[in-house]
Amino acid sequence: MINNRKKEHSTYAKPSRADIVRSVATSTAVETGQSSAKIEASFEATRKKFAHLRLAV
């Protein structure tokens, strides 16, 4: 017998930039032993420092 039912697609919620930064900071903190807040602050400072630059497309 052939199953003619279509597979249902699950919805996907795109993570926010803050969620991604927090995830990367936490992962880096686990690997390096530093605090995640310190790493997250470092990411934000670097982001502000280079805010005028854009990636080439």
MOPAC internal coordinates of N, CA, C and O (Angstrom, degrees):
PM7 1SCF
backbone

  N    0.0000 0     0.00 0     0.00 0    0    0    0
  C    1.4458 1     0.00 0     0.00 0    1    0    0
  C    1.5282 1   109.70 1     0.00 0    2    1    0
  O    1.2310 1   121.05 1   -35.58 1    3    2    1
  N    1.3052 1   115.60 1   144.42 1    3    2    1
  C    1.4489 1   122.00 1  -179.55 1    5    3    2
  C    1.5217 1   109.06 1  -101.97 1    6    5    3
  O    1.2310 1   121.42 1   -46.91 1    7    6    5
  N    1.3079 1   114.88 1   133.09 1    7    6    5
  C    1.4640 1   120.61 1   178.77 1    9    7    6
  C    1.5252 1   107.98 1   -89.32 1   10    9    7
  O    1.2310 1   120.10 1   -68.92 1   11   10    9
  N    1.3245 1   117.41 1   111.08 1   11   10    9
  C    1.4656 1   122.10 1  -177.09 1   13   11   10
  C    1.5240 1   113.23 1   -93.48 1   14   13   11
  O    1.2310 1   119.82 1  -178.50 1   15   14   13
  N    1.3023 1   117.95 1     1.50 1   15   14   13
  C    1.4661 1   118.99 1  -179.95 1   17   15   14
  C    1.5202 1   110.26 1   -73.27 1   18   17   15
  O    1.2310 1   121.18 1   -42.19 1   19   18   17
  N    1.3115 1   115.35 1   137.81 1   19   18   17
  C    1.4620 1   120.44 1   178.11 1   21   19   18
  C    1.5221 1   109.42 1   -79.19 1   22   21   19
  O    1.2310 1   120.95 1   -33.31 1   23   22   21
  N    1.3103 1   115.79 1   146.69 1   23   22   21
  C    1.4579 1   120.20 1   176.31 1   25   23   22
  C    1.5183 1   108.69 1   -73.20 1   26   25   23
  O    1.2310 1   121.42 1   -44.09 1   27   26   25
  N    1.3012 1   114.89 1   135.91 1   27   26   25
  C    1.4600 1   119.16 1   177.96 1   29   27   26
  C    1.5163 1   109.05 1   -81.97 1   30   29   27
  O    1.2310 1   120.97 1   -43.69 1   31   30   29
  N    1.3207 1   115.75 1   136.31 1   31   30   29
  C    1.4561 1   121.23 1   179.02 1   33   31   30
  C    1.5209 1   108.79 1   -89.14 1   34   33   31
  O    1.2310 1   120.70 1   -48.20 1   35   34   33
  N    1.2918 1   116.26 1   131.80 1   35   34   33
  C    1.4588 1   119.45 1   176.19 1   37   35   34
  C    1.5243 1   108.66 1   -83.01 1   38   37   35
  O    1.2310 1   121.14 1   -31.17 1   39   38   37
  N    1.3036 1   115.43 1   148.83 1   39   38   37
  C    1.4591 1   119.35 1   179.89 1   41   39   38
  C    1.5183 1   109.11 1   -79.13 1   42   41   39
  O    1.2310 1   120.76 1   -29.62 1   43   42   41
  N    1.2964 1   116.15 1   150.38 1   43   42   41
  C    1.4567 1   122.45 1  -177.88 1   45   43   42
  C    1.5127 1   108.64 1  -124.27 1   46   45   43
  O    1.2310 1   120.90 1   -56.11 1   47   46   45
  N    1.3158 1   115.89 1   123.89 1   47   46   45
  C    1.4567 1   120.97 1   177.18 1   49   47   46
  C    1.5238 1   108.12 1   -95.72 1   50   49   47
  O    1.2310 1   120.92 1   -62.11 1   51   50   49
  N    1.3209 1   115.84 1   117.89 1   51   50   49
  C    1.4635 1   120.72 1  -179.81 1   53   51   50
  C    1.5291 1   109.09 1   -67.80 1   54   53   51
  O    1.2310 1   120.13 1   -52.19 1   55   54   53
  N    1.3404 1   117.36 1   127.81 1   55   54   53
  C    1.4695 1   118.99 1   179.84 1   57   55   54
  C    1.5264 1   110.80 1   -68.11 1   58   57   55
  O    1.2310 1   121.33 1   -32.24 1   59   58   57
  N    1.3078 1   115.07 1   147.76 1   59   58   57
  C    1.4724 1   119.35 1   179.11 1   61   59   58
  C    1.5230 1   109.16 1   -76.81 1   62   61   59
  O    1.2310 1   121.16 1   -13.94 1   63   62   61
  N    1.3100 1   115.38 1   166.06 1   63   62   61
  C    1.4651 1   120.29 1   178.46 1   65   63   62
  C    1.5234 1   110.22 1   -61.51 1   66   65   63
  O    1.2310 1   120.56 1   140.88 1   67   66   65
  N    1.3335 1   116.53 1   -39.12 1   67   66   65
  C    1.4624 1   121.29 1   179.24 1   69   67   66
  C    1.5331 1   111.09 1   -63.30 1   70   69   67
  O    1.2310 1   120.39 1   141.18 1   71   70   69
  N    1.3266 1   116.86 1   -38.82 1   71   70   69
  C    1.4672 1   120.66 1   177.61 1   73   71   70
  C    1.5221 1   111.31 1   -63.40 1   74   73   71
  O    1.2310 1   120.49 1   138.59 1   75   74   73
  N    1.3174 1   116.67 1   -41.41 1   75   74   73
  C    1.4632 1   121.33 1   179.99 1   77   75   74
  C    1.5223 1   110.25 1   -66.97 1   78   77   75
  O    1.2310 1   120.33 1   134.76 1   79   78   77
  N    1.3342 1   116.98 1   -45.24 1   79   78   77
  C    1.4663 1   120.99 1   179.60 1   81   79   78
  C    1.5238 1   110.08 1   -61.06 1   82   81   79
  O    1.2310 1   120.28 1   136.10 1   83   82   81
  N    1.3299 1   117.07 1   -43.90 1   83   82   81
  C    1.4583 1   120.96 1   179.77 1   85   83   82
  C    1.5188 1   111.10 1   -62.91 1   86   85   83
  O    1.2310 1   120.34 1   138.95 1   87   86   85
  N    1.3133 1   116.96 1   -41.05 1   87   86   85
  C    1.4615 1   121.57 1   179.69 1   89   87   86
  C    1.5221 1   111.70 1   -64.50 1   90   89   87
  O    1.2310 1   120.66 1   134.13 1   91   90   89
  N    1.3245 1   116.34 1   -45.87 1   91   90   89
  C    1.4702 1   120.56 1   179.86 1   93   91   90
  C    1.5269 1   110.29 1   -66.75 1   94   93   91
  O    1.2310 1   120.29 1   139.39 1   95   94   93
  N    1.3240 1   117.04 1   -40.61 1   95   94   93
  C    1.4662 1   120.73 1   179.80 1   97   95   94
  C    1.5265 1   110.66 1   -64.14 1   98   97   95
  O    1.2310 1   120.30 1   137.66 1   99   98   97
  N    1.3133 1   117.04 1   -42.34 1   99   98   97
  C    1.4657 1   120.72 1   179.19 1  101   99   98
  C    1.5156 1   110.86 1   -64.64 1  102  101   99
  O    1.2310 1   120.35 1   136.21 1  103  102  101
  N    1.3210 1   116.93 1   -43.79 1  103  102  101
  C    1.4587 1   120.93 1   178.87 1  105  103  102
  C    1.5245 1   111.18 1   -62.57 1  106  105  103
  O    1.2310 1   120.73 1   136.45 1  107  106  105
  N    1.3285 1   116.20 1   -43.55 1  107  106  105
  C    1.4621 1   120.92 1   178.92 1  109  107  106
  C    1.5285 1   110.27 1   -65.12 1  110  109  107
  O    1.2310 1   120.16 1   141.00 1  111  110  109
  N    1.3243 1   117.30 1   -39.00 1  111  110  109
  C    1.4599 1   121.33 1   179.49 1  113  111  110
  C    1.5283 1   110.98 1   -62.61 1  114  113  111
  O    1.2310 1   120.44 1   138.94 1  115  114  113
  N    1.3118 1   116.76 1   -41.06 1  115  114  113
  C    1.4602 1   120.71 1   178.42 1  117  115  114
  C    1.5224 1   110.24 1   -63.26 1  118  117  115
  O    1.2310 1   120.48 1   138.31 1  119  118  117
  N    1.3141 1   116.68 1   -41.69 1  119  118  117
  C    1.4646 1   120.84 1  -177.58 1  121  119  118
  C    1.5268 1   112.87 1   -72.50 1  122  121  119
  O    1.2310 1   120.06 1   145.71 1  123  122  121
  N    1.3461 1   117.50 1   -34.29 1  123  122  121
  C    1.4652 1   120.55 1  -173.46 1  125  123  122
  C    1.5204 1   113.95 1  -102.01 1  126  125  123
  O    1.2310 1   120.10 1   162.64 1  127  126  125
  N    1.3311 1   117.41 1   -17.36 1  127  126  125
  C    1.4587 1   120.60 1  -178.35 1  129  127  126
  C    1.5187 1   113.67 1    84.36 1  130  129  127
  O    1.2310 1   119.77 1  -175.28 1  131  130  129
  N    1.3241 1   118.05 1     4.72 1  131  130  129
  C    1.4678 1   121.55 1   177.50 1  133  131  130
  C    1.5227 1   109.24 1   -86.73 1  134  133  131
  O    1.2310 1   120.82 1   -11.01 1  135  134  133
  N    1.3312 1   116.03 1   168.99 1  135  134  133
  C    1.4671 1   118.86 1   177.78 1  137  135  134
  C    1.5270 1   109.63 1   -78.71 1  138  137  135
  O    1.2310 1   121.43 1   -36.87 1  139  138  137
  N    1.3161 1   114.87 1   143.13 1  139  138  137
  C    1.4644 1   119.10 1  -178.44 1  141  139  138
  C    1.5236 1   111.30 1   -67.32 1  142  141  139
  O    1.2310 1   120.01 1   148.34 1  143  142  141
  N    1.3336 1   117.58 1   -31.66 1  143  142  141
  C    1.4678 1   120.78 1   178.60 1  145  143  142
  C    1.5211 1   110.76 1   -64.19 1  146  145  143
  O    1.2310 1   120.58 1   139.98 1  147  146  145
  N    1.3238 1   116.50 1   -40.02 1  147  146  145
  C    1.4622 1   121.02 1   179.75 1  149  147  146
  C    1.5339 1   110.05 1   -65.57 1  150  149  147
  O    1.2310 1   120.43 1   137.43 1  151  150  149
  N    1.3122 1   116.78 1   -42.57 1  151  150  149
  C    1.4679 1   121.07 1  -179.95 1  153  151  150
  C    1.5222 1   110.35 1   -67.79 1  154  153  151
  O    1.2310 1   120.54 1   139.28 1  155  154  153
  N    1.3288 1   116.58 1   -40.72 1  155  154  153
  C    1.4601 1   120.80 1   178.54 1  157  155  154
  C    1.5338 1   110.50 1   -62.69 1  158  157  155
  O    1.2310 1   120.15 1   140.15 1  159  158  157
  N    1.3272 1   117.32 1   -39.85 1  159  158  157
  C    1.4618 1   121.69 1   177.20 1  161  159  158
  C    1.5219 1   110.78 1   -65.18 1  162  161  159
  O    1.2310 1   120.66 1   142.80 1  163  162  161
  N    1.3209 1   116.35 1   -37.20 1  163  162  161
  C    1.4618 1   120.95 1   177.86 1  165  163  162
  C    1.5297 1   110.81 1   -64.80 1  166  165  163
  O    1.2310 1   120.90 1   138.14 1  167  166  165
  N    1.3288 1   115.89 1   -41.86 1  167  166  165
  C    1.4715 1   119.99 1   177.67 1  169  167  166
  C    1.5236 1   110.68 1   -60.97 1  170  169  167
  O    1.2310 1   121.03 1   136.52 1  171  170  169
  N    1.3312 1   115.63 1   -43.48 1  171  170  169
  C    1.4693 1   120.20 1  -178.03 1  173  171  170
  C    1.5239 1   110.79 1   -66.59 1  174  173  171
  O    1.2310 1   120.05 1   139.94 1  175  174  173
  N    1.3292 1   117.50 1   -40.06 1  175  174  173
  C    1.4647 1   121.05 1   179.24 1  177  175  174
  C    1.5304 1   110.43 1   -64.36 1  178  177  175
  O    1.2310 1   120.79 1   138.31 1  179  178  177
  N    1.3194 1   116.09 1   -41.69 1  179  178  177
  C    1.4666 1   120.13 1   178.63 1  181  179  178
  C    1.5213 1   110.39 1   -66.13 1  182  181  179
  O    1.2310 1   120.76 1   141.04 1  183  182  181
  N    1.3238 1   116.16 1   -38.96 1  183  182  181
  C    1.4723 1   120.39 1   178.91 1  185  183  182
  C    1.5314 1   110.74 1   -62.52 1  186  185  183
  O    1.2310 1   120.51 1   136.89 1  187  186  185
  N    1.3296 1   116.62 1   -43.11 1  187  186  185
  C    1.4659 1   120.35 1   179.04 1  189  187  186
  C    1.5260 1   111.14 1   -67.37 1  190  189  187
  O    1.2310 1   120.72 1   143.83 1  191  190  189
  N    1.3207 1   116.23 1   -36.17 1  191  190  189
  C    1.4615 1   120.79 1  -178.37 1  193  191  190
  C    1.5293 1   111.00 1   -63.34 1  194  193  191
  O    1.2310 1   120.39 1   142.34 1  195  194  193
  N    1.3224 1   116.86 1   -37.66 1  195  194  193
  C    1.4572 1   121.18 1  -176.58 1  197  195  194
  C    1.5312 1   113.03 1  -109.96 1  198  197  195
  O    1.2310 1   120.41 1  -155.55 1  199  198  197
  N    1.3239 1   116.81 1    24.45 1  199  198  197
  C    1.4667 1   121.44 1  -176.64 1  201  199  198
  C    1.5246 1   112.35 1   -62.88 1  202  201  199
  O    1.2310 1   120.33 1   154.08 1  203  202  201
  N    1.3184 1   116.97 1   -25.92 1  203  202  201
  C    1.4683 1   120.41 1  -177.98 1  205  203  202
  C    1.5227 1   112.39 1   -76.30 1  206  205  203
  O    1.2310 1   119.80 1   167.77 1  207  206  205
  N    1.3224 1   117.98 1   -12.23 1  207  206  205
  C    1.4686 1   121.41 1  -179.10 1  209  207  206
  C    1.5282 1   110.88 1   -94.59 1  210  209  207
  O    1.2310 1   121.25 1   -35.25 1  211  210  209
  N    1.3007 1   115.20 1   144.75 1  211  210  209
  C    1.4664 1   121.26 1   177.17 1  213  211  210
  C    1.5127 1   108.79 1  -124.98 1  214  213  211
  O    1.2310 1   120.42 1   -28.98 1  215  214  213
  N    1.3206 1   116.80 1   151.02 1  215  214  213
  C    1.4530 1   121.24 1   177.39 1  217  215  214
  C    1.5288 1   109.99 1   -75.07 1  218  217  215
  O    1.2310 1   121.11 1   -37.68 1  219  218  217
  N    1.3053 1   115.49 1   142.32 1  219  218  217
  C    1.4648 1   119.72 1   176.51 1  221  219  218
  C    1.5302 1   108.64 1   -72.58 1  222  221  219
  O    1.2310 1   121.20 1   -36.93 1  223  222  221
  N    1.3056 1   115.31 1   143.07 1  223  222  221
  C    1.4638 1   119.27 1  -179.43 1  225  223  222
  C    1.5123 1   109.37 1  -113.91 1  226  225  223
  O    1.2310 1   120.10 1   180.00 1  227  226  225

